[in-house]
């Protein structure tokens, strides 16, 4: 890190510098979407009682966000279904349910 300025290193690695500003939500859309979901949870505590409480809460949230929460931007699929390539199967089951209804 001392042999060249950090900006030159970032340029060599094709990393775009971000001059993010407070309250600008379009800098990292994925983390902003997760944070919005998190802060609007009915059981989001006003304060965490301890570091362990915060970690346990976040572990449960991340598990639910990835495996249970249906995301509008990806066809109301879970992140896990998209990651593991299960969306075609889920869409087929949904289509059969709609036809039966």
DRENTORKOL-3810 file (N, C-alpha, C; in nm, 4 decimals):
REM DRENTORKOL-3810
@n.u->0.0819; n.v->-0.1194; n.w->0.0000; ca.u->0.0000; ca.v->0.0000; ca.w->0.0000; c.u->0.0863; c.v->0.1259; c.w->0.0000
@n.u->0.2128; n.v->0.1148; n.w->0.0351; ca.u->0.2961; ca.v->0.2347; ca.w->0.0408; c.u->0.3698; c.v->0.2602; c.w->-0.0898
@n.u->0.3713; n.v->0.1623; n.w->-0.1814; ca.u->0.4471; ca.v->0.1800; ca.w->-0.3044; c.u->0.3761; c.v->0.2689; c.w->-0.4052
@n.u->0.2463; n.v->0.2845; n.w->-0.3941; ca.u->0.1725; ca.v->0.3737; ca.w->-0.4835; c.u->0.0511; c.v->0.4270; c.w->-0.4101
@n.u->0.0024; n.v->0.5410; n.w->-0.4526; ca.u->-0.1177; ca.v->0.5943; ca.w->-0.3869; c.u->-0.2364; c.v->0.4980; c.w->-0.4004
@n.u->-0.3221; n.v->0.5005; n.w->-0.3033; ca.u->-0.4397; ca.v->0.4122; ca.w->-0.3034; c.u->-0.5252; c.v->0.4365; c.w->-0.4274
@n.u->-0.5383; n.v->0.5604; n.w->-0.4698; ca.u->-0.6206; ca.v->0.5880; ca.w->-0.5884; c.u->-0.5637; c.v->0.5204; c.w->-0.7127
@n.u->-0.4311; n.v->0.5155; n.w->-0.7243; ca.u->-0.3697; ca.v->0.4476; ca.w->-0.8387; c.u->-0.3923; c.v->0.2972; c.w->-0.8301
@n.u->-0.3836; n.v->0.2427; n.w->-0.7091; ca.u->-0.4088; ca.v->0.0999; ca.w->-0.6902; c.u->-0.5526; c.v->0.0662; c.w->-0.7268
@n.u->-0.6474; n.v->0.1472; n.w->-0.6813; ca.u->-0.7881; ca.v->0.1239; ca.w->-0.7150; c.u->-0.8090; c.v->0.1296; c.w->-0.8657
@n.u->-0.7454; n.v->0.2239; n.w->-0.9303; ca.u->-0.7565; ca.v->0.2359; ca.w->-1.0753; c.u->-0.7005; c.v->0.1124; c.w->-1.1447
@n.u->-0.5867; n.v->0.0637; n.w->-1.0987; ca.u->-0.5268; ca.v->-0.0567; ca.w->-1.1577; c.u->-0.6167; c.v->-0.1786; c.w->-1.1423
@n.u->-0.6933; n.v->-0.1827; n.w->-1.0340; ca.u->-0.7819; ca.v->-0.2959; ca.w->-1.0058; c.u->-0.9231; c.v->-0.2761; c.w->-1.0613
@n.u->-0.9431; n.v->-0.1680; n.w->-1.1369; ca.u->-1.0747; ca.v->-0.1340; ca.w->-1.1927; c.u->-1.1817; c.v->-0.1186; c.w->-1.0855
@n.u->-1.1422; n.v->-0.0629; n.w->-0.9712; ca.u->-1.2357; ca.v->-0.0348; ca.w->-0.8627; c.u->-1.2761; c.v->0.1108; c.w->-0.8724
@n.u->-1.4064; n.v->0.1360; n.w->-0.8764; ca.u->-1.4563; ca.v->0.2722; ca.w->-0.8864; c.u->-1.4695; c.v->0.3299; c.w->-0.7456
@n.u->-1.4085; n.v->0.4451; n.w->-0.7265; ca.u->-1.4212; ca.v->0.5115; ca.w->-0.5973; c.u->-1.5627; c.v->0.5628; c.w->-0.5790
@n.u->-1.6125; n.v->0.5536; n.w->-0.4588; ca.u->-1.7452; ca.v->0.6042; ca.w->-0.4281; c.u->-1.7317; c.v->0.7193; c.w->-0.3299
@n.u->-1.7940; n.v->0.8284; n.w->-0.3628; ca.u->-1.7975; ca.v->0.9425; ca.w->-0.2722; c.u->-1.9377; c.v->0.9482; c.w->-0.2128
@n.u->-1.9727; n.v->0.8419; n.w->-0.1431; ca.u->-2.1083; ca.v->0.8329; ca.w->-0.0903; c.u->-2.1318; c.v->0.9410; c.w->0.0139
@n.u->-2.2543; n.v->0.9868; n.w->0.0162; ca.u->-2.2934; ca.v->1.0920; ca.w->0.1089; c.u->-2.4020; c.v->1.0392; c.w->0.2009
@n.u->-2.4115; n.v->1.0947; n.w->0.3197; ca.u->-2.5196; ca.v->1.0527; ca.w->0.4093; c.u->-2.6566; c.v->1.0768; c.w->0.3450
@n.u->-2.7478; n.v->0.9863; n.w->0.3695; ca.u->-2.8866; ca.v->0.9938; ca.w->0.3235; c.u->-2.9012; c.v->0.9839; c.w->0.1716
@n.u->-2.8024; n.v->0.9274; n.w->0.1033; ca.u->-2.8123; ca.v->0.9025; ca.w->-0.0394; c.u->-2.8250; c.v->0.7521; c.w->-0.0563
@n.u->-2.9445; n.v->0.7080; n.w->-0.0921; ca.u->-2.9737; ca.v->0.5652; ca.w->-0.0879; c.u->-2.9290; c.v->0.4884; c.w->-0.2105
@n.u->-2.8854; n.v->0.5557; n.w->-0.3173; ca.u->-2.8547; ca.v->0.4819; ca.w->-0.4389; c.u->-2.7088; c.v->0.4381; c.w->-0.4493
@n.u->-2.6313; n.v->0.4541; n.w->-0.3437; ca.u->-2.4918; ca.v->0.4117; ca.w->-0.3480; c.u->-2.4779; c.v->0.2599; c.w->-0.3429
@n.u->-2.5542; n.v->0.1925; n.w->-0.2581; ca.u->-2.5503; ca.v->0.0475; ca.w->-0.2512; c.u->-2.6938; c.v->-0.0015; c.w->-0.2370
@n.u->-2.7568; n.v->-0.0261; n.w->-0.3490; ca.u->-2.8997; ca.v->-0.0592; ca.w->-0.3498; c.u->-2.9319; c.v->-0.1849; c.w->-0.2712
@n.u->-2.8424; n.v->-0.2849; n.w->-0.2764; ca.u->-2.8707; ca.v->-0.4109; ca.w->-0.2089; c.u->-2.8688; c.v->-0.3944; c.w->-0.0569
@n.u->-2.7683; n.v->-0.3269; n.w->-0.0056; ca.u->-2.7632; ca.v->-0.3077; ca.w->0.1392; c.u->-2.8732; c.v->-0.2134; c.w->0.1847
@n.u->-2.9081; n.v->-0.1145; n.w->0.1027; ca.u->-3.0167; ca.v->-0.0235; ca.w->0.1391; c.u->-3.1504; c.v->-0.0970; c.w->0.1441
@n.u->-3.1740; n.v->-0.1878; n.w->0.0497; ca.u->-3.2991; ca.v->-0.2643; ca.w->0.0495; c.u->-3.3073; c.v->-0.3541; c.w->0.1720
@n.u->-3.1968; n.v->-0.4187; n.w->0.2062; ca.u->-3.1954; ca.v->-0.5045; ca.w->0.3253; c.u->-3.2162; c.v->-0.4218; c.w->0.4510
@n.u->-3.1530; n.v->-0.3051; n.w->0.4577; ca.u->-3.1670; ca.v->-0.2206; ca.w->0.5767; c.u->-3.3102; c.v->-0.1704; c.w->0.5913
@n.u->-3.3749; n.v->-0.1334; n.w->0.4814; ca.u->-3.5129; ca.v->-0.0867; ca.w->0.4901; c.u->-3.6033; c.v->-0.1985; c.w->0.5422
@n.u->-3.5853; n.v->-0.3191; n.w->0.4902; ca.u->-3.6636; ca.v->-0.4324; ca.w->0.5383; c.u->-3.6391; c.v->-0.4536; c.w->0.6872
@n.u->-3.5141; n.v->-0.4445; n.w->0.7282; ca.u->-3.4767; ca.v->-0.4640; ca.w->0.8678; c.u->-3.5416; c.v->-0.3613; c.w->0.9587
@n.u->-3.5306; n.v->-0.2335; n.w->0.9243; ca.u->-3.5781; ca.v->-0.1293; ca.w->1.0160; c.u->-3.7305; c.v->-0.1209; c.w->1.0238
@n.u->-3.8013; n.v->-0.1777; n.w->0.9246; ca.u->-3.9468; ca.v->-0.1759; ca.w->0.9299; c.u->-4.0068; c.v->-0.3050; c.w->0.9872
@n.u->-3.9225; n.v->-0.3939; n.w->1.0386; ca.u->-3.9740; ca.v->-0.5145; ca.w->1.1028; c.u->-4.0525; c.v->-0.4777; c.w->1.2285
@n.u->-4.1620; n.v->-0.5469; n.w->1.2493; ca.u->-4.2441; ca.v->-0.5191; ca.w->1.3674; c.u->-4.1683; c.v->-0.5478; c.w->1.4964
@n.u->-4.0805; n.v->-0.6470; n.w->1.4952; ca.u->-4.0092; ca.v->-0.6829; ca.w->1.6177; c.u->-3.8677; c.v->-0.6250; c.w->1.6249
@n.u->-3.8387; n.v->-0.5222; n.w->1.5427; ca.u->-3.7065; ca.v->-0.4594; ca.w->1.5488; c.u->-3.6970; c.v->-0.3830; c.w->1.6802
@n.u->-3.5999; n.v->-0.4163; n.w->1.7640; ca.u->-3.5927; ca.v->-0.3536; ca.w->1.8963; c.u->-3.5477; c.v->-0.2077; c.w->1.8886
@n.u->-3.5956; n.v->-0.1291; n.w->1.9842; ca.u->-3.5501; ca.v->0.0103; ca.w->1.9922; c.u->-3.4018; c.v->0.0141; c.w->2.0265
@n.u->-3.3605; n.v->-0.0780; n.w->2.1121; ca.u->-3.2197; ca.v->-0.0930; ca.w->2.1489; c.u->-3.1903; c.v->-0.2410; c.w->2.1688
@n.u->-3.0667; n.v->-0.2772; n.w->2.1437; ca.u->-3.0231; ca.v->-0.4136; ca.w->2.1711; c.u->-2.9667; c.v->-0.4171; c.w->2.3124
@n.u->-3.0002; n.v->-0.5217; n.w->2.3860; ca.u->-2.9555; ca.v->-0.5331; ca.w->2.5243; c.u->-2.8067; c.v->-0.5602; c.w->2.5380
@n.u->-2.7497; n.v->-0.6222; n.w->2.4370; ca.u->-2.6076; ca.v->-0.6559; ca.w->2.4428; c.u->-2.5591; c.v->-0.6861; c.w->2.3014
@n.u->-2.4302; n.v->-0.7016; n.w->2.2877; ca.u->-2.3729; ca.v->-0.7391; ca.w->2.1595; c.u->-2.4263; c.v->-0.8754; c.w->2.1157
@n.u->-2.4377; n.v->-0.9678; n.w->2.2102; ca.u->-2.4896; ca.v->-1.1014; ca.w->2.1789; c.u->-2.6344; c.v->-1.0938; c.w->2.1293
@n.u->-2.7135; n.v->-1.0068; n.w->2.1906; ca.u->-2.8530; ca.v->-0.9885; ca.w->2.1485; c.u->-2.8568; c.v->-0.9366; c.w->2.0049
@n.u->-2.7733; n.v->-0.8381; n.w->1.9732; ca.u->-2.7675; ca.v->-0.7838; ca.w->1.8379; c.u->-2.7255; c.v->-0.8883; c.w->1.7360
@n.u->-2.6239; n.v->-0.9664; n.w->1.7715; ca.u->-2.5766; ca.v->-1.0708; ca.w->1.6803; c.u->-2.6820; c.v->-1.1787; c.w->1.6582
@n.u->-2.7505; n.v->-1.2185; n.w->1.7647; ca.u->-2.8551; ca.v->-1.3208; ca.w->1.7523; c.u->-2.9709; c.v->-1.2685; c.w->1.6669
@n.u->-3.0087; n.v->-1.1430; n.w->1.6892; ca.u->-3.1165; ca.v->-1.0831; ca.w->1.6105; c.u->-3.0794; c.v->-1.0795; c.w->1.4631
@n.u->-2.9577; n.v->-1.0362; n.w->1.4336; ca.u->-2.9137; ca.v->-1.0268; ca.w->1.2945; c.u->-2.9015; c.v->-1.1643; c.w->1.2291
@n.u->-2.8578; n.v->-1.2640; n.w->1.3041; ca.u->-2.8483; ca.v->-1.3995; ca.w->1.2485; c.u->-2.9867; c.v->-1.4492; c.w->1.2069
@n.u->-3.0871; n.v->-1.4256; n.w->1.2911; ca.u->-3.2244; ca.v->-1.4657; ca.w->1.2577; c.u->-3.2761; c.v->-1.3860; c.w->1.1381
@n.u->-3.2471; n.v->-1.2558; n.w->1.1364; ca.u->-3.2931; ca.v->-1.1716; ca.w->1.0260; c.u->-3.2332; c.v->-1.2172; c.w->0.8933
@n.u->-3.1030; n.v->-1.2396; n.w->0.8901; ca.u->-3.0363; ca.v->-1.2786; ca.w->0.7657; c.u->-3.0908; c.v->-1.4126; c.w->0.7162
@n.u->-3.1117; n.v->-1.5059; n.w->0.8058; ca.u->-3.1685; ca.v->-1.6353; ca.w->0.7670; c.u->-3.3068; c.v->-1.6172; c.w->0.7042
@n.u->-3.3927; n.v->-1.5385; n.w->0.7693; ca.u->-3.5275; ca.v->-1.5151; ca.w->0.7170; c.u->-3.5237; c.v->-1.4342; c.w->0.5874
@n.u->-3.4363; n.v->-1.3338; n.w->0.5801; ca.u->-3.4264; ca.v->-1.2488; ca.w->0.4612; c.u->-3.3838; c.v->-1.3305; c.w->0.3394
@n.u->-3.2956; n.v->-1.4261; n.w->0.3598; ca.u->-3.2454; ca.v->-1.5070; ca.w->0.2486; c.u->-3.3370; c.v->-1.6231; c.w->0.2114
@n.u->-3.4086; n.v->-1.6803; n.w->0.3094; ca.u->-3.4824; ca.v->-1.8038; ca.w->0.2846; c.u->-3.6349; c.v->-1.7918; c.w->0.2947
@n.u->-3.6861; n.v->-1.6834; n.w->0.3518; ca.u->-3.8305; ca.v->-1.6708; ca.w->0.3694; c.u->-3.8890; c.v->-1.5462; c.w->0.3019
@n.u->-3.8179; n.v->-1.4352; n.w->0.3092; ca.u->-3.8677; ca.v->-1.3084; ca.w->0.2561; c.u->-3.8762; c.v->-1.3141; c.w->0.1037
@n.u->-3.9911; n.v->-1.2802; n.w->0.0499; ca.u->-4.0100; ca.v->-1.2819; ca.w->-0.0946; c.u->-3.9852; c.v->-1.1407; c.w->-0.1477
@n.u->-3.8968; n.v->-1.1308; n.w->-0.2451; ca.u->-3.8513; ca.v->-1.0023; ca.w->-0.2963; c.u->-3.9254; c.v->-0.9666; c.w->-0.4250
@n.u->-3.9896; n.v->-0.8505; n.w->-0.4262; ca.u->-4.0678; ca.v->-0.8074; ca.w->-0.5415; c.u->-3.9817; c.v->-0.7930; c.w->-0.6667
@n.u->-3.8597; n.v->-0.7472; n.w->-0.6514; ca.u->-3.7733; ca.v->-0.7228; ca.w->-0.7661; c.u->-3.7280; c.v->-0.8484; c.w->-0.8383
@n.u->-3.7454; n.v->-0.9638; n.w->-0.7765; ca.u->-3.7048; ca.v->-1.0902; ca.w->-0.8396; c.u->-3.8231; c.v->-1.1874; c.w->-0.8466
@n.u->-3.9398; n.v->-1.1316; n.w->-0.8773; ca.u->-4.0576; ca.v->-1.2146; ca.w->-0.9016; c.u->-4.1147; c.v->-1.2805; c.w->-0.7776
@n.u->-4.0998; n.v->-1.2162; n.w->-0.6632; ca.u->-4.1483; ca.v->-1.2691; ca.w->-0.5350; c.u->-4.0886; c.v->-1.4057; c.w->-0.5032
@n.u->-3.9628; n.v->-1.4203; n.w->-0.5384; ca.u->-3.8858; ca.v->-1.5382; ca.w->-0.5010; c.u->-3.7997; c.v->-1.5030; c.w->-0.3805
@n.u->-3.7510; n.v->-1.6036; n.w->-0.3128; ca.u->-3.6534; ca.v->-1.5799; ca.w->-0.2069; c.u->-3.5151; c.v->-1.5693; c.w->-0.2695
@n.u->-3.4245; n.v->-1.5049; n.w->-0.1979; ca.u->-3.2877; ca.v->-1.4948; ca.w->-0.2479; c.u->-3.2256; c.v->-1.6332; c.w->-0.2631
@n.u->-3.2564; n.v->-1.7232; n.w->-0.1708; ca.u->-3.2010; ca.v->-1.8584; ca.w->-0.1773; c.u->-3.2511; c.v->-1.9321; c.w->-0.3011
@n.u->-3.3789; n.v->-1.9154; n.w->-0.3353; ca.u->-3.4337; ca.v->-1.9821; ca.w->-0.4538; c.u->-3.3630; c.v->-1.9340; c.w->-0.5798
@n.u->-3.3357; n.v->-1.8050; n.w->-0.5878; ca.u->-3.2644; ca.v->-1.7518; ca.w->-0.7045; c.u->-3.1209; c.v->-1.8037; c.w->-0.7049
@n.u->-3.0557; n.v->-1.7994; n.w->-0.5900; ca.u->-2.9162; ca.v->-1.8420; ca.w->-0.5806; c.u->-2.8988; c.v->-1.9888; c.w->-0.6200
@n.u->-2.9897; n.v->-2.0733; n.w->-0.5744; ca.u->-2.9774; ca.v->-2.2164; ca.w->-0.6004; c.u->-3.0492; c.v->-2.2607; c.w->-0.7275
@n.u->-3.1014; n.v->-2.1661; n.w->-0.8060; ca.u->-3.1621; ca.v->-2.1992; ca.w->-0.9342; c.u->-3.2955; c.v->-2.2703; c.w->-0.9243
@n.u->-3.3735; n.v->-2.2390; n.w->-0.8230; ca.u->-3.5016; ca.v->-2.3069; ca.w->-0.8019; c.u->-3.6215; c.v->-2.2271; c.w->-0.8524
@n.u->-3.5979; n.v->-2.1159; n.w->-0.9189; ca.u->-3.7098; ca.v->-2.0299; ca.w->-0.9578; c.u->-3.7994; c.v->-2.0939; c.w->-1.0632
@n.u->-3.7434; n.v->-2.1706; n.w->-1.1547; ca.u->-3.8247; ca.v->-2.2359; ca.w->-1.2578; c.u->-3.9221; c.v->-2.3339; c.w->-1.1937
@n.u->-3.8720; n.v->-2.4095; n.w->-1.0979; ca.u->-3.9568; ca.v->-2.5054; ca.w->-1.0262; c.u->-4.0667; c.v->-2.4333; c.w->-0.9482
@n.u->-4.0310; n.v->-2.3260; n.w->-0.8798; ca.u->-4.1288; ca.v->-2.2490; ca.w->-0.8020; c.u->-4.2331; c.v->-2.1877; c.w->-0.8945
@n.u->-4.1885; n.v->-2.1316; n.w->-1.0080; ca.u->-4.2827; ca.v->-2.0736; ca.w->-1.1045; c.u->-4.3789; c.v->-2.1790; c.w->-1.1589
@n.u->-4.3293; n.v->-2.3006; n.w->-1.1814; ca.u->-4.4137; ca.v->-2.4092; ca.w->-1.2304; c.u->-4.5204; c.v->-2.4452; c.w->-1.1266
@n.u->-4.4802; n.v->-2.4554; n.w->-1.0011; ca.u->-4.5760; ca.v->-2.4863; ca.w->-0.8938; c.u->-4.6802; c.v->-2.3750; c.w->-0.8828
@n.u->-4.6371; n.v->-2.2493; n.w->-0.8936; ca.u->-4.7303; ca.v->-2.1363; ca.w->-0.8880; c.u->-4.8288; c.v->-2.1429; c.w->-1.0044
@n.u->-4.7778; n.v->-2.1727; n.w->-1.1242; ca.u->-4.8640; ca.v->-2.1820; ca.w->-1.2417; c.u->-4.9685; c.v->-2.2929; c.w->-1.2253
@n.u->-4.9288; n.v->-2.4073; n.w->-1.1725; ca.u->-5.0229; ca.v->-2.5162; ca.w->-1.1498; c.u->-5.1290; c.v->-2.4766; c.w->-1.0477
@n.u->-5.0892; n.v->-2.4032; n.w->-0.9446; ca.u->-5.1843; ca.v->-2.3591; ca.w->-0.8435; c.u->-5.2864; c.v->-2.2606; c.w->-0.9042
@n.u->-5.2372; n.v->-2.1723; n.w->-0.9905; ca.u->-5.3272; ca.v->-2.0755; ca.w->-1.0552; c.u->-5.4250; c.v->-2.1464; c.w->-1.1501
@n.u->-5.3766; n.v->-2.2466; n.w->-1.2222; ca.u->-5.4635; ca.v->-2.3216; ca.w->-1.3125; c.u->-5.5696; c.v->-2.4001; c.w->-1.2342
@n.u->-5.5294; n.v->-2.4539; n.w->-1.1196; ca.u->-5.6245; ca.v->-2.5299; ca.w->-1.0370; c.u->-5.7292; c.v->-2.4381; c.w->-0.9764
@n.u->-5.6909; n.v->-2.3142; n.w->-0.9460; ca.u->-5.7843; ca.v->-2.2196; ca.w->-0.8870; c.u->-5.8841; c.v->-2.1744; c.w->-0.9916
END
